Amino acid sequence: MASHYFVLDELMQHIEVIEARIARFDTKLLDELKDERNTLALLQILPGVDLIGAGYAASRNWH
């Protein structure tokens, strides 16, 4: 049973590292697109598109 807790703890730590990387990536993405606020706002009108989704879509179209 103790080995299960060890495995779960390792997995949770790995997930936390990945989540931190995603947060850094999102921050960098939105920082790079700060001059495109109007475009990001328009993209968010689409159903299911949030700020991050709009940022990904905008970055793919301009780069």
C-alpha positions in Angstrom: 0.0 0.0 0.0 2.9 2.4 0.8 4.2 1.9 -2.8 0.8 3.1 -4.1 1.2 6.4 -2.2 4.7 6.8 -3.5 3.6 6.4 -7.1 0.7 8.7 -6.6 2.9 11.3 -5.0 5.4 11.1 -7.8 2.6 11.5 -10.4 1.1 14.5 -8.6 4.5 16.2 -8.4 5.0 15.5 -12.2 1.5 17.0 -12.9 2.4 20.1 -10.8 5.6 20.6 -12.8 3.7 20.4 -16.1 1.0 22.8 -14.9 3.7 25.3 -13.9 5.2 25.0 -17.4 1.8 25.5 -19.0 1.2 28.6 -16.9 4.6 30.0 -17.9 3.9 29.3 -21.6 0.4 30.9 -21.3 1.9 34.0 -19.7 4.6 34.3 -22.4 2.0 33.8 -25.2 -0.3 36.5 -23.9 2.6 38.9 -23.3 3.7 38.4 -26.9 0.2 39.2 -28.1 -0.5 42.2 -25.8 -0.7 44.5 -28.8 -3.4 42.3 -30.3 -6.0 42.9 -27.5 -8.8 43.8 -30.0 -8.2 40.6 -32.0 -8.1 38.5 -28.8 -11.4 40.1 -27.7 -13.0 39.4 -31.1 -11.9 35.8 -31.1 -13.4 35.3 -27.7 -16.9 36.0 -29.1 -16.7 32.6 -30.7 -18.4 29.9 -28.6 -15.9 27.9 -26.5 -13.0 30.3 -27.2 -11.4 31.8 -24.0 -8.5 34.1 -23.7 -5.9 31.4 -24.0 -7.6 29.7 -26.9 -7.8 33.1 -28.6 -4.1 33.6 -28.0 -3.2 30.2 -29.5 -5.4 30.9 -32.5 -3.9 34.4 -33.0 -0.3 33.1 -32.6 -0.8 30.4 -35.2 -2.2 33.0 -37.7 0.6 35.6 -37.4 3.7 33.4 -37.0 
